[in-house]
Amino acid sequence: MAGQHQQQDLARQAVDRFKQRANEYASGIAQRMGPPAGGTKLTNEQIHGLWLFSPEPNPDQAHQQLVSQGMSPGQAMDKVWPYRRKLFQAPTVAEQVKKAESIAAMVEGHAEQASKP
């Protein structure tokens, strides 16, 4: 009986350690992601900046390279343009597509306006 009780304690401790590590991991991810974008109203200038932001010096080339190496286009987009997916989050895929197209059109229109003398 004493051996069985000791095994249960060891199992409980292992589960508790696992749970603690999982919570720490989840907290770290949440901190890196920042606050939810749902309650934040962004200006067109902020949307434009976030849409175009990339840590890569040549984002289009980096995206193509990642896809050619076997990464899915969505994963490559997230790596090259880390804020885009957050900008077009919506409850349904159709709404996500509509929102992404709207943002892309706004960004393209902004770029066209900036290039006019």
N, CA, C and O atoms as CSV, one atom per row, in Angstrom:
chain,resi,resn,atom,element,x,y,z
A,1,MET,N,N,0.813,-1.199,0.000
A,1,MET,CA,C,0.000,0.000,0.000
A,1,MET,C,C,0.858,1.264,0.000
A,1,MET,O,O,0.553,2.231,-0.699
A,2,ALA,N,N,1.937,1.248,0.794
A,2,ALA,CA,C,2.785,2.427,0.875
A,2,ALA,C,C,3.425,2.721,-0.473
A,2,ALA,O,O,3.574,3.884,-0.849
A,3,GLY,N,N,3.806,1.672,-1.208
A,3,GLY,CA,C,4.408,1.853,-2.524
A,3,GLY,C,C,3.425,2.450,-3.516
A,3,GLY,O,O,3.800,3.289,-4.335
A,4,GLN,N,N,2.171,2.024,-3.450
A,4,GLN,CA,C,1.131,2.550,-4.341
A,4,GLN,C,C,0.864,4.023,-4.038
A,4,GLN,O,O,0.681,4.825,-4.954
A,5,HIS,N,N,0.843,4.375,-2.764
A,5,HIS,CA,C,0.625,5.771,-2.363
A,5,HIS,C,C,1.776,6.649,-2.856
A,5,HIS,O,O,1.565,7.773,-3.313
A,6,GLN,N,N,2.989,6.119,-2.757
A,6,GLN,CA,C,4.166,6.872,-3.202
A,6,GLN,C,C,4.119,7.068,-4.721
A,6,GLN,O,O,4.473,8.136,-5.219
A,7,GLN,N,N,3.683,6.037,-5.458
A,7,GLN,CA,C,3.570,6.160,-6.911
A,7,GLN,C,C,2.509,7.197,-7.292
A,7,GLN,O,O,2.699,7.957,-8.242
A,8,GLN,N,N,1.413,7.232,-6.569
A,8,GLN,CA,C,0.373,8.220,-6.830
A,8,GLN,C,C,0.891,9.628,-6.577
A,8,GLN,O,O,0.593,10.553,-7.333
A,9,ASP,N,N,1.675,9.787,-5.501
A,9,ASP,CA,C,2.251,11.101,-5.204
A,9,ASP,C,C,3.206,11.533,-6.310
A,9,ASP,O,O,3.186,12.690,-6.730
A,10,LEU,N,N,4.040,10.612,-6.783
A,10,LEU,CA,C,4.978,10.933,-7.858
A,10,LEU,C,C,4.231,11.300,-9.139
A,10,LEU,O,O,4.604,12.242,-9.839
A,11,ALA,N,N,3.181,10.553,-9.434
A,11,ALA,CA,C,2.383,10.861,-10.622
A,11,ALA,C,C,1.720,12.226,-10.480
A,11,ALA,O,O,1.707,13.008,-11.431
A,12,ARG,N,N,1.175,12.517,-9.316
A,12,ARG,CA,C,0.537,13.808,-9.069
A,12,ARG,C,C,1.553,14.941,-9.206
A,12,ARG,O,O,1.240,15.985,-9.779
A,13,GLN,N,N,2.760,14.746,-8.689
A,13,GLN,CA,C,3.804,15.768,-8.790
A,13,GLN,C,C,4.190,15.994,-10.256
A,13,GLN,O,O,4.385,17.128,-10.693
A,14,ALA,N,N,4.297,14.892,-11.003
A,14,ALA,CA,C,4.643,15.024,-12.422
A,14,ALA,C,C,3.558,15.782,-13.175
A,14,ALA,O,O,3.858,16.628,-14.017
A,15,VAL,N,N,2.318,15.482,-12.878
A,15,VAL,CA,C,1.201,16.187,-13.525
A,15,VAL,C,C,1.218,17.659,-13.137
A,15,VAL,O,O,1.007,18.524,-13.987
A,16,ASP,N,N,1.464,17.951,-11.876
A,16,ASP,CA,C,1.509,19.347,-11.417
A,16,ASP,C,C,2.638,20.108,-12.094
A,16,ASP,O,O,2.458,21.260,-12.489
A,17,ARG,N,N,3.814,19.469,-12.234
A,17,ARG,CA,C,4.941,20.129,-12.918
A,17,ARG,C,C,4.606,20.376,-14.383
A,17,ARG,O,O,4.901,21.441,-14.925
A,18,PHE,N,N,3.989,19.388,-15.018
A,18,PHE,CA,C,3.601,19.547,-16.416
A,18,PHE,C,C,2.602,20.690,-16.576
A,18,PHE,O,O,2.725,21.517,-17.480
A,19,LYS,N,N,1.626,20.722,-15.694
A,19,LYS,CA,C,0.609,21.777,-15.726
A,19,LYS,C,C,1.247,23.144,-15.533
A,19,LYS,O,O,0.890,24.100,-16.221
A,20,GLN,N,N,2.188,23.241,-14.603
A,20,GLN,CA,C,2.864,24.512,-14.349
A,20,GLN,C,C,3.662,24.950,-15.577
A,20,GLN,O,O,3.621,26.122,-15.952
A,21,ARG,N,N,4.379,24.031,-16.203
A,21,ARG,CA,C,5.155,24.373,-17.404
A,21,ARG,C,C,4.244,24.775,-18.559
A,21,ARG,O,O,4.548,25.709,-19.301
A,22,ALA,N,N,3.140,24.075,-18.706
A,22,ALA,CA,C,2.198,24.415,-19.776
A,22,ALA,C,C,1.628,25.820,-19.562
A,22,ALA,O,O,1.488,26.589,-20.513
A,23,ASN,N,N,1.302,26.145,-18.320
A,23,ASN,CA,C,0.788,27.487,-18.018
A,23,ASN,C,C,1.846,28.555,-18.269
A,23,ASN,O,O,1.532,29.626,-18.789
A,24,GLU,N,N,3.099,28.275,-17.904
A,24,GLU,CA,C,4.188,29.231,-18.150
A,24,GLU,C,C,4.378,29.434,-19.654
A,24,GLU,O,O,4.571,30.557,-20.119
A,25,TYR,N,N,4.321,28.342,-20.403
A,25,TYR,CA,C,4.468,28.412,-21.848
A,25,TYR,C,C,3.337,29.241,-22.461
A,25,TYR,O,O,3.578,30.109,-23.301
A,26,ALA,N,N,2.117,28.969,-22.039
A,26,ALA,CA,C,0.955,29.713,-22.550
A,26,ALA,C,C,1.056,31.195,-22.192
A,26,ALA,O,O,0.728,32.056,-23.008
A,27,SER,N,N,1.507,31.491,-20.980
A,27,SER,CA,C,1.663,32.895,-20.572
A,27,SER,C,C,2.701,33.590,-21.428
A,27,SER,O,O,2.519,34.744,-21.816
A,28,GLY,N,N,3.790,32.896,-21.725
A,28,GLY,CA,C,4.830,33.474,-22.581
A,28,GLY,C,C,4.315,33.791,-23.968
A,28,GLY,O,O,4.618,34.845,-24.527
A,29,ILE,N,N,3.532,32.875,-24.525
A,29,ILE,CA,C,2.953,33.106,-25.850
A,29,ILE,C,C,2.011,34.299,-25.804
A,29,ILE,O,O,2.051,35.158,-26.685
A,30,ALA,N,N,1.171,34.357,-24.791
A,30,ALA,CA,C,0.210,35.459,-24.668
A,30,ALA,C,C,0.938,36.798,-24.542
A,30,ALA,O,O,0.496,37.793,-25.115
A,31,GLN,N,N,2.044,36.835,-23.801
A,31,GLN,CA,C,2.791,38.085,-23.644
A,31,GLN,C,C,3.422,38.511,-24.957
A,31,GLN,O,O,3.446,39.700,-25.272
A,32,ARG,N,N,3.936,37.550,-25.734
A,32,ARG,CA,C,4.559,37.893,-27.017
A,32,ARG,C,C,3.524,38.352,-28.035
A,32,ARG,O,O,3.827,39.173,-28.900
A,33,MET,N,N,2.305,37.829,-27.941
A,33,MET,CA,C,1.259,38.222,-28.888
A,33,MET,C,C,0.707,39.600,-28.579
A,33,MET,O,O,0.224,40.286,-29.480
A,34,GLY,N,N,0.768,40.008,-27.348
A,34,GLY,CA,C,0.241,41.311,-26.973
A,34,GLY,C,C,-1.261,41.255,-26.751
A,34,GLY,O,O,-1.865,40.183,-26.781
A,35,PRO,N,N,-1.859,42.419,-26.527
A,35,PRO,CA,C,-3.296,42.455,-26.251
A,35,PRO,C,C,-4.106,42.124,-27.497
A,35,PRO,O,O,-3.626,42.314,-28.615
A,36,PRO,N,N,-5.323,41.633,-27.321
A,36,PRO,CA,C,-6.162,41.323,-28.482
A,36,PRO,C,C,-6.455,42.573,-29.289
A,36,PRO,O,O,-6.652,43.656,-28.739
A,37,ALA,N,N,-6.480,42.405,-30.600
A,37,ALA,CA,C,-6.717,43.545,-31.489
A,37,ALA,C,C,-8.191,43.923,-31.565
A,37,ALA,O,O,-8.523,44.986,-32.090
A,38,GLY,N,N,-9.072,43.087,-31.058
A,38,GLY,CA,C,-10.507,43.311,-31.187
A,38,GLY,C,C,-10.987,44.624,-30.618
A,38,GLY,O,O,-11.875,45.244,-31.203
A,39,GLY,N,N,-10.438,45.081,-29.497
A,39,GLY,CA,C,-10.926,46.289,-28.872
A,39,GLY,C,C,-10.188,47.537,-29.288
A,39,GLY,O,O,-10.464,48.619,-28.769
A,40,THR,N,N,-9.250,47.413,-30.216
A,40,THR,CA,C,-8.424,48.545,-30.608
A,40,THR,C,C,-8.860,49.066,-31.968
A,40,THR,O,O,-8.979,48.302,-32.925
A,41,LYS,N,N,-9.097,50.363,-32.049
A,41,LYS,CA,C,-9.449,50.994,-33.319
A,41,LYS,C,C,-8.182,51.621,-33.890
A,41,LYS,O,O,-7.604,52.527,-33.290
A,42,LEU,N,N,-7.760,51.137,-35.045
A,42,LEU,CA,C,-6.548,51.635,-35.677
A,42,LEU,C,C,-6.890,52.663,-36.754
A,42,LEU,O,O,-7.931,52.578,-37.405
A,43,THR,N,N,-6.009,53.619,-36.924
A,43,THR,CA,C,-6.170,54.580,-38.007
A,43,THR,C,C,-5.710,53.933,-39.310
A,43,THR,O,O,-5.036,52.903,-39.296
A,44,ASN,N,N,-6.074,54.540,-40.427
A,44,ASN,CA,C,-5.619,54.017,-41.721
A,44,ASN,C,C,-4.096,54.027,-41.808
A,44,ASN,O,O,-3.505,53.120,-42.394
A,45,GLU,N,N,-3.468,55.023,-41.244
A,45,GLU,CA,C,-1.997,55.092,-41.248
A,45,GLU,C,C,-1.402,53.927,-40.463
A,45,GLU,O,O,-0.414,53.333,-40.895
A,46,GLN,N,N,-1.990,53.595,-39.318
A,46,GLN,CA,C,-1.499,52.478,-38.517
A,46,GLN,C,C,-1.709,51.150,-39.248
A,46,GLN,O,O,-0.831,50.288,-39.254
A,47,ILE,N,N,-2.880,51.000,-39.861
A,47,ILE,CA,C,-3.152,49.786,-40.625
A,47,ILE,C,C,-2.152,49.657,-41.763
A,47,ILE,O,O,-1.606,48.580,-42.001
A,48,HIS,N,N,-1.915,50.755,-42.462
A,48,HIS,CA,C,-0.964,50.761,-43.568
A,48,HIS,C,C,0.423,50.329,-43.090
A,48,HIS,O,O,1.062,49.485,-43.719
A,49,GLY,N,N,0.879,50.895,-42.001
A,49,GLY,CA,C,2.197,50.549,-41.465
A,49,GLY,C,C,2.287,49.096,-41.022
A,49,GLY,O,O,3.281,48.424,-41.296
A,50,LEU,N,N,1.252,48.607,-40.338
A,50,LEU,CA,C,1.263,47.225,-39.880
A,50,LEU,C,C,1.172,46.241,-41.049
A,50,LEU,O,O,1.819,45.194,-41.030
A,51,TRP,N,N,0.374,46.574,-42.061
A,51,TRP,CA,C,0.214,45.696,-43.218
A,51,TRP,C,C,1.548,45.524,-43.950
A,51,TRP,O,O,1.887,44.422,-44.382
A,52,LEU,N,N,2.293,46.608,-44.085
A,52,LEU,CA,C,3.546,46.557,-44.839
A,52,LEU,C,C,4.750,46.144,-43.994
A,52,LEU,O,O,5.794,45.797,-44.548
A,53,PHE,N,N,4.629,46.173,-42.669
A,53,PHE,CA,C,5.775,45.869,-41.815
A,53,PHE,C,C,6.291,44.452,-42.052
A,53,PHE,O,O,5.521,43.494,-42.119
A,54,SER,N,N,7.599,44.346,-42.175
A,54,SER,CA,C,8.252,43.050,-42.271
A,54,SER,C,C,9.654,43.169,-41.695
A,54,SER,O,O,10.344,44.159,-41.940
A,55,PRO,N,N,10.081,42.169,-40.931
A,55,PRO,CA,C,11.459,42.188,-40.445
A,55,PRO,C,C,12.452,41.835,-41.556
A,55,PRO,O,O,13.662,41.956,-41.371
A,56,GLU,N,N,11.943,41.404,-42.698
A,56,GLU,CA,C,12.784,41.011,-43.828
A,56,GLU,C,C,13.095,42.222,-44.700
A,56,GLU,O,O,12.209,43.038,-44.957
A,57,PRO,N,N,14.343,42.353,-45.161
A,57,PRO,CA,C,14.668,43.482,-46.037
A,57,PRO,C,C,13.966,43.405,-47.396
A,57,PRO,O,O,13.640,44.438,-47.981
A,58,ASN,N,N,13.730,42.186,-47.904
A,58,ASN,CA,C,13.007,41.995,-49.160
A,58,ASN,C,C,11.893,40.987,-48.901
A,58,ASN,O,O,12.072,39.793,-49.141
A,59,PRO,N,N,10.738,41.459,-48.410
A,59,PRO,CA,C,9.682,40.548,-47.976
A,59,PRO,C,C,9.139,39.624,-49.070
A,59,PRO,O,O,8.917,38.439,-48.820
A,60,ASP,N,N,8.924,40.151,-50.273
A,60,ASP,CA,C,8.383,39.304,-51.343
A,60,ASP,C,C,9.327,38.144,-51.656
A,60,ASP,O,O,8.894,37.003,-51.818
A,61,GLN,N,N,10.606,38.447,-51.737
A,61,GLN,CA,C,11.595,37.404,-52.010
A,61,GLN,C,C,11.664,36.402,-50.856
A,61,GLN,O,O,11.748,35.196,-51.087
A,62,ALA,N,N,11.628,36.896,-49.618
A,62,ALA,CA,C,11.662,36.008,-48.457
A,62,ALA,C,C,10.442,35.095,-48.443
A,62,ALA,O,O,10.560,33.908,-48.136
A,63,HIS,N,N,9.274,35.636,-48.771
A,63,HIS,CA,C,8.045,34.836,-48.815
A,63,HIS,C,C,8.164,33.737,-49.865
A,63,HIS,O,O,7.859,32.577,-49.589
A,64,GLN,N,N,8.605,34.096,-51.064
A,64,GLN,CA,C,8.752,33.120,-52.137
A,64,GLN,C,C,9.750,32.029,-51.754
A,64,GLN,O,O,9.539,30.851,-52.041
A,65,GLN,N,N,10.830,32.433,-51.107
A,65,GLN,CA,C,11.850,31.465,-50.706
A,65,GLN,C,C,11.299,30.483,-49.669
A,65,GLN,O,O,11.533,29.278,-49.770
A,66,LEU,N,N,10.576,30.988,-48.686
A,66,LEU,CA,C,10.005,30.107,-47.664
A,66,LEU,C,C,9.004,29.129,-48.269
A,66,LEU,O,O,8.983,27.955,-47.899
A,67,VAL,N,N,8.175,29.604,-49.197
A,67,VAL,CA,C,7.199,28.728,-49.848
A,67,VAL,C,C,7.926,27.678,-50.686
A,67,VAL,O,O,7.535,26.511,-50.690
A,68,SER,N,N,8.978,28.083,-51.394
A,68,SER,CA,C,9.722,27.122,-52.219
A,68,SER,C,C,10.451,26.084,-51.368
A,68,SER,O,O,10.781,25.002,-51.852
A,69,GLN,N,N,10.702,26.416,-50.099
A,69,GLN,CA,C,11.338,25.466,-49.186
A,69,GLN,C,C,10.322,24.529,-48.531
A,69,GLN,O,O,10.694,23.673,-47.728
A,70,GLY,N,N,9.042,24.687,-48.871
A,70,GLY,CA,C,8.027,23.771,-48.377
A,70,GLY,C,C,7.105,24.330,-47.308
A,70,GLY,O,O,6.210,23.622,-46.848
A,71,MET,N,N,7.292,25.573,-46.900
A,71,MET,CA,C,6.399,26.170,-45.909
A,71,MET,C,C,5.099,26.560,-46.601
A,71,MET,O,O,5.110,26.988,-47.755
A,72,SER,N,N,3.983,26.411,-45.900
A,72,SER,CA,C,2.700,26.790,-46.495
A,72,SER,C,C,2.680,28.304,-46.714
A,72,SER,O,O,3.338,29.042,-45.979
A,73,PRO,N,N,1.935,28.772,-47.712
A,73,PRO,CA,C,1.866,30.219,-47.960
A,73,PRO,C,C,1.398,31.007,-46.735
A,73,PRO,O,O,1.896,32.105,-46.483
A,74,GLY,N,N,0.450,30.462,-45.975
A,74,GLY,CA,C,-0.029,31.153,-44.775
A,74,GLY,C,C,1.041,31.264,-43.701
A,74,GLY,O,O,1.191,32.314,-43.076
A,75,GLN,N,N,1.786,30.180,-43.486
A,75,GLN,CA,C,2.866,30.218,-42.497
A,75,GLN,C,C,3.965,31.176,-42.942
A,75,GLN,O,O,4.523,31.911,-42.127
A,76,ALA,N,N,4.272,31.164,-44.233
A,76,ALA,CA,C,5.292,32.077,-44.759
A,76,ALA,C,C,4.840,33.525,-44.594
A,76,ALA,O,O,5.638,34.392,-44.239
A,77,MET,N,N,3.561,33.784,-44.851
A,77,MET,CA,C,3.025,35.138,-44.672
A,77,MET,C,C,3.179,35.577,-43.217
A,77,MET,O,O,3.595,36.703,-42.942
A,78,ASP,N,N,2.839,34.677,-42.281
A,78,ASP,CA,C,2.943,35.023,-40.864
A,78,ASP,C,C,4.374,35.333,-40.463
A,78,ASP,O,O,4.611,36.198,-39.620
A,79,LYS,N,N,5.324,34.637,-41.058
A,79,LYS,CA,C,6.731,34.858,-40.721
A,79,LYS,C,C,7.262,36.155,-41.342
A,79,LYS,O,O,8.015,36.892,-40.705
A,80,VAL,N,N,6.864,36.424,-42.580
A,80,VAL,CA,C,7.382,37.589,-43.303
A,80,VAL,C,C,6.630,38.867,-42.945
A,80,VAL,O,O,7.241,39.920,-42.768
A,81,TRP,N,N,5.303,38.776,-42.839
A,81,TRP,CA,C,4.462,39.922,-42.488
A,81,TRP,C,C,3.682,39.561,-41.219
A,81,TRP,O,O,2.518,39.170,-41.306
A,82,PRO,N,N,4.301,39.685,-40.056
A,82,PRO,CA,C,3.718,39.138,-38.820
A,82,PRO,C,C,2.406,39.771,-38.357
A,82,PRO,O,O,1.712,39.166,-37.540
A,83,TYR,N,N,2.037,40.948,-38.834
A,83,TYR,CA,C,0.827,41.602,-38.343
A,83,TYR,C,C,-0.378,41.440,-39.263
A,83,TYR,O,O,-1.498,41.763,-38.868
A,84,ARG,N,N,-0.174,40.951,-40.467
A,84,ARG,CA,C,-1.285,40.900,-41.427
A,84,ARG,C,C,-2.452,40.064,-40.936
A,84,ARG,O,O,-3.593,40.524,-40.976
A,85,ARG,N,N,-2.199,38.861,-40.479
A,85,ARG,CA,C,-3.299,37.987,-40.071
A,85,ARG,C,C,-4.097,38.602,-38.926
A,85,ARG,O,O,-5.315,38.437,-38.857
A,86,LYS,N,N,-3.415,39.310,-38.028
A,86,LYS,CA,C,-4.111,39.954,-36.916
A,86,LYS,C,C,-5.018,41.071,-37.414
A,86,LYS,O,O,-6.063,41.333,-36.817
A,87,LEU,N,N,-4.631,41.730,-38.497
A,87,LEU,CA,C,-5.428,42.828,-39.030
A,87,LEU,C,C,-6.737,42.358,-39.652
A,87,LEU,O,O,-7.730,43.084,-39.618
A,88,PHE,N,N,-6.752,41.153,-40.219
A,88,PHE,CA,C,-7.987,40.724,-40.878
A,88,PHE,C,C,-8.693,39.586,-40.147
A,88,PHE,O,O,-9.425,38.812,-40.763
A,89,GLN,N,N,-8.479,39.483,-38.848
A,89,GLN,CA,C,-9.203,38.478,-38.070
A,89,GLN,C,C,-10.697,38.773,-38.093
A,89,GLN,O,O,-11.126,39.917,-37.947
A,90,ALA,N,N,-11.470,37.720,-38.278
A,90,ALA,CA,C,-12.930,37.822,-38.304
A,90,ALA,C,C,-13.497,36.442,-37.978
A,90,ALA,O,O,-12.784,35.441,-38.052
A,91,PRO,N,N,-14.784,36.390,-37.616
A,91,PRO,CA,C,-15.381,35.116,-37.209
A,91,PRO,C,C,-15.457,34.050,-38.308
A,91,PRO,O,O,-15.356,32.858,-38.016
A,92,THR,N,N,-15.634,34.463,-39.558
A,92,THR,CA,C,-15.762,33.476,-40.635
A,92,THR,C,C,-14.693,33.727,-41.691
A,92,THR,O,O,-14.133,34.819,-41.785
A,93,VAL,N,N,-14.425,32.697,-42.479
A,93,VAL,CA,C,-13.434,32.823,-43.542
A,93,VAL,C,C,-13.868,33.869,-44.563
A,93,VAL,O,O,-13.048,34.656,-45.035
A,94,ALA,N,N,-15.142,33.879,-44.901
A,94,ALA,CA,C,-15.640,34.859,-45.878
A,94,ALA,C,C,-15.403,36.285,-45.377
A,94,ALA,O,O,-15.003,37.157,-46.149
A,95,GLU,N,N,-15.650,36.520,-44.088
A,95,GLU,CA,C,-15.425,37.857,-43.520
A,95,GLU,C,C,-13.932,38.185,-43.466
A,95,GLU,O,O,-13.542,39.339,-43.647
A,96,GLN,N,N,-13.094,37.167,-43.216
A,96,GLN,CA,C,-11.647,37.388,-43.214
A,96,GLN,C,C,-11.164,37.809,-44.590
A,96,GLN,O,O,-10.375,38.744,-44.725
A,97,VAL,N,N,-11.652,37.102,-45.623
A,97,VAL,CA,C,-11.257,37.426,-46.995
A,97,VAL,C,C,-11.714,38.836,-47.354
A,97,VAL,O,O,-10.948,39.612,-47.925
A,98,LYS,N,N,-12.952,39.165,-47.023
A,98,LYS,CA,C,-13.492,40.499,-47.328
A,98,LYS,C,C,-12.667,41.583,-46.628
A,98,LYS,O,O,-12.334,42.605,-47.229
A,99,LYS,N,N,-12.343,41.351,-45.358
A,99,LYS,CA,C,-11.581,42.336,-44.592
A,99,LYS,C,C,-10.164,42.473,-45.148
A,99,LYS,O,O,-9.652,43.586,-45.268
A,100,ALA,N,N,-9.525,41.348,-45.488
A,100,ALA,CA,C,-8.171,41.389,-46.052
A,100,ALA,C,C,-8.149,42.115,-47.386
A,100,ALA,O,O,-7.243,42.906,-47.649
A,101,GLU,N,N,-9.143,41.851,-48.233
A,101,GLU,CA,C,-9.222,42.541,-49.528
A,101,GLU,C,C,-9.437,44.037,-49.331
A,101,GLU,O,O,-8.860,44.847,-50.056
A,102,SER,N,N,-10.252,44.403,-48.367
A,102,SER,CA,C,-10.506,45.809,-48.072
A,102,SER,C,C,-9.231,46.507,-47.605
A,102,SER,O,O,-8.924,47.617,-48.039
A,103,ILE,N,N,-8.500,45.847,-46.721
A,103,ILE,CA,C,-7.248,46.430,-46.216
A,103,ILE,C,C,-6.231,46.537,-47.342
A,103,ILE,O,O,-5.561,47.561,-47.476
A,104,ALA,N,N,-6.108,45.493,-48.152
A,104,ALA,CA,C,-5.158,45.522,-49.264
A,104,ALA,C,C,-5.487,46.651,-50.231
A,104,ALA,O,O,-4.589,47.348,-50.704
A,105,ALA,N,N,-6.774,46.834,-50.527
A,105,ALA,CA,C,-7.182,47.928,-51.425
A,105,ALA,C,C,-6.857,49.283,-50.811
A,105,ALA,O,O,-6.400,50.192,-51.503
A,106,MET,N,N,-7.095,49.413,-49.518
A,106,MET,CA,C,-6.795,50.670,-48.835
A,106,MET,C,C,-5.285,50.948,-48.870
A,106,MET,O,O,-4.867,52.080,-49.109
A,107,VAL,N,N,-4.481,49.926,-48.635
A,107,VAL,CA,C,-3.025,50.092,-48.649
A,107,VAL,C,C,-2.543,50.431,-50.055
A,107,VAL,O,O,-1.698,51.309,-50.229
A,108,GLU,N,N,-3.082,49.730,-51.069
A,108,GLU,CA,C,-2.693,50.021,-52.440
A,108,GLU,C,C,-3.111,51.431,-52.836
A,108,GLU,O,O,-2.348,52.129,-53.504
A,109,GLY,N,N,-4.301,51.863,-52.441
A,109,GLY,CA,C,-4.771,53.217,-52.707
A,109,GLY,C,C,-3.898,54.246,-52.025
A,109,GLY,O,O,-3.637,55.310,-52.586
A,110,HIS,N,N,-3.446,53.943,-50.828
A,110,HIS,CA,C,-2.558,54.834,-50.081
A,110,HIS,C,C,-1.228,54.968,-50.821
A,110,HIS,O,O,-0.674,56.063,-50.922
A,111,ALA,N,N,-0.717,53.843,-51.338
A,111,ALA,CA,C,0.561,53.867,-52.061
A,111,ALA,C,C,0.424,54.653,-53.359
A,111,ALA,O,O,1.334,55.394,-53.733
A,112,GLU,N,N,-0.727,54.496,-54.064
A,112,GLU,CA,C,-0.950,55.241,-55.300
A,112,GLU,C,C,-1.028,56.741,-55.019
A,112,GLU,O,O,-0.482,57.544,-55.776
A,113,GLN,N,N,-1.700,57.117,-53.941
A,113,GLN,CA,C,-1.812,58.536,-53.584
A,113,GLN,C,C,-0.451,59.117,-53.246
A,113,GLN,O,O,-0.161,60.262,-53.594
A,114,ALA,N,N,0.378,58.345,-52.578
A,114,ALA,CA,C,1.701,58.819,-52.166
A,114,ALA,C,C,2.616,59.008,-53.381
A,114,ALA,O,O,3.503,59.861,-53.353
A,115,SER,N,N,2.409,58.218,-54.457
A,115,SER,CA,C,3.270,58.322,-55.630
A,115,SER,C,C,2.842,59.418,-56.581
A,115,SER,O,O,3.599,59.762,-57.489
A,116,LYS,N,N,1.646,59.985,-56.407
A,116,LYS,CA,C,1.183,61.079,-57.271
A,116,LYS,C,C,1.845,62.377,-56.838
A,116,LYS,O,O,1.971,62.653,-55.645
A,117,PRO,N,N,2.280,63.193,-57.844
A,117,PRO,CA,C,2.941,64.472,-57.503
A,117,PRO,C,C,1.988,65.495,-56.975
A,117,PRO,O,O,2.397,66.610,-56.650
